[in-house]
Amino acid sequence: MFTGIVEELGEVVAVENLGDASRFRLRGPLVTEDAKHGDSIAVNGVCLTVVDTADGEFTADVMAETLHRSSLGALAAGSRVNLERPMALGGRLGGHLVQGHVDGTGTLVERIPGEHWEIVKIALPAALSRYVVEKGSITVDGVSLTVVDAADDFFTISLIPTTLALTTLGLKKAGDPVNLEVDVLAKYVERLLGRDSAFSAAGTDLGDLDEIKEMDR
């Protein structure tokens, strides 16, 4: 579990094509200082498992499913990436609950500079729009952000100077893809309400749900 507060602006050192997968070697001295084999590190919002570490670098295998659902497949040697270690239990939750499980990719459409911040417009898949609400949370390339405006096919975010300077969002230009992870709580609520609605339509007493769940087991 992550918070979407990027710890380090890292760099892709090498990408090895393995056919239906890829092996990435990435540089991140901060996030690797206590990392070991089997640990997780979020790369542009994608939770990856550390294969090994050495001299401030780590390697991770990226399977076909991850390459298909995220923008990691577009990375090459020299690409900058947002890096974050998992949150520690008992620590501060600076952003929001982030799983590192990308729901899809969006496209940066427009950057509108302001005096002290920048508004960024991002197009998103129609299937994800219902989870994006004004003043809600969304993760863009692993960065926890607050939605300013939400429409059926796009949303906007406001980036402060710190975010622009310390993450890849300050480097992105119109047309670039970004990884999106919507709030997992919204997906759970939708799932639960959908199940309850189905029981109601069938005339089932919702008070008996616990008994039904036991029967399902």
Solvent accessible surface area in square Angstrom, and as a share of the most:
residue,aa,sasa,rsa
1,M,104,0.46
2,F,2,0.01
3,T,11,0.07
4,G,1,0.01
5,I,87,0.44
6,V,27,0.16
7,E,65,0.29
8,E,29,0.13
9,L,46,0.23
10,G,4,0.03
11,E,70,0.31
12,V,1,0.01
13,V,45,0.26
14,A,35,0.27
15,V,58,0.33
16,E,94,0.42
17,N,122,0.62
18,L,80,0.40
19,G,71,0.68
20,D,108,0.56
21,A,8,0.06
22,S,12,0.08
23,R,88,0.32
24,F,4,0.02
25,R,97,0.35
26,L,0,0.00
27,R,103,0.38
28,G,0,0.00
29,P,66,0.41
30,L,67,0.33
31,V,0,0.00
32,T,15,0.08
33,E,120,0.54
34,D,97,0.50
35,A,17,0.13
36,K,135,0.57
37,H,141,0.63
38,G,45,0.43
39,D,41,0.21
40,S,33,0.21
41,I,1,0.00
42,A,5,0.04
43,V,1,0.01
44,N,3,0.02
45,G,5,0.05
46,V,7,0.04
47,C,43,0.26
48,L,10,0.05
49,T,76,0.44
50,V,0,0.00
51,V,38,0.22
52,D,73,0.38
53,T,46,0.27
54,A,66,0.51
55,D,135,0.70
56,G,19,0.19
57,E,35,0.16
58,F,2,0.01
59,T,18,0.10
60,A,0,0.00
61,D,46,0.24
62,V,1,0.00
63,M,106,0.47
64,A,52,0.40
65,E,100,0.45
66,T,34,0.20
67,L,45,0.22
68,H,152,0.68
69,R,118,0.43
70,S,11,0.07
71,S,13,0.08
72,L,2,0.01
73,G,52,0.50
74,A,78,0.60
75,L,28,0.14
76,A,57,0.44
77,A,70,0.55
78,G,42,0.40
79,S,31,0.20
80,R,103,0.37
81,V,0,0.00
82,N,3,0.01
83,L,1,0.00
84,E,11,0.05
85,R,54,0.20
86,P,57,0.36
87,M,54,0.24
88,A,74,0.57
89,L,180,0.89
90,G,89,0.86
91,G,46,0.44
92,R,230,0.84
93,L,85,0.42
94,G,60,0.58
95,G,28,0.27
96,H,24,0.11
97,L,68,0.34
98,V,4,0.02
99,Q,46,0.21
100,G,3,0.03
101,H,110,0.49
102,V,18,0.10
103,D,31,0.16
104,G,11,0.10
105,T,49,0.29
106,G,5,0.05
107,T,55,0.32
108,L,3,0.02
109,V,66,0.38
110,E,77,0.34
111,R,58,0.21
112,I,83,0.42
113,P,107,0.67
114,G,38,0.37
115,E,149,0.67
116,H,117,0.52
117,W,121,0.43
118,E,26,0.11
119,I,40,0.20
120,V,2,0.01
121,K,54,0.23
122,I,1,0.00
123,A,33,0.26
124,L,14,0.07
125,P,52,0.33
126,A,83,0.65
127,A,65,0.51
128,L,15,0.08
129,S,23,0.15
130,R,146,0.53
131,Y,29,0.11
132,V,12,0.07
133,V,87,0.50
134,E,105,0.47
135,K,140,0.59
136,G,18,0.17
137,S,40,0.26
138,I,1,0.01
139,T,2,0.01
140,V,0,0.00
141,D,0,0.00
142,G,7,0.07
143,V,9,0.05
144,S,21,0.13
145,L,21,0.10
146,T,77,0.45
147,V,1,0.00
148,V,48,0.27
149,D,74,0.38
150,A,41,0.32
151,A,38,0.29
152,D,120,0.62
153,D,88,0.46
154,F,55,0.23
155,F,0,0.00
156,T,13,0.08
157,I,1,0.01
158,S,45,0.29
159,L,2,0.01
160,I,100,0.51
161,P,80,0.51
162,T,78,0.45
163,T,19,0.11
164,L,43,0.21
165,A,70,0.55
166,L,110,0.55
167,T,9,0.05
168,T,5,0.03
169,L,4,0.02
170,G,30,0.29
171,L,111,0.55
172,K,37,0.16
173,K,137,0.58
174,A,66,0.51
175,G,53,0.51
176,D,31,0.16
177,P,55,0.35
178,V,0,0.00
179,N,2,0.01
180,L,1,0.00
181,E,8,0.03
182,V,2,0.01
183,D,36,0.19
184,V,17,0.10
185,L,104,0.52
186,A,36,0.28
187,K,57,0.24
188,Y,128,0.49
189,V,81,0.46
190,E,70,0.31
191,R,189,0.69
192,L,101,0.50
193,L,108,0.54
194,G,42,0.41
195,R,91,0.33
196,D,39,0.20
197,S,68,0.44
198,A,65,0.50
199,F,38,0.16
200,S,59,0.38
201,A,94,0.73
202,A,82,0.63
203,G,69,0.66
204,T,39,0.23
205,D,91,0.47
206,L,76,0.38
207,G,67,0.64
208,D,62,0.32
209,L,29,0.15
210,D,105,0.54
211,E,110,0.50
212,I,35,0.18
213,K,76,0.32
214,E,105,0.47
215,M,147,0.66
216,D,97,0.51
217,R,203,0.74
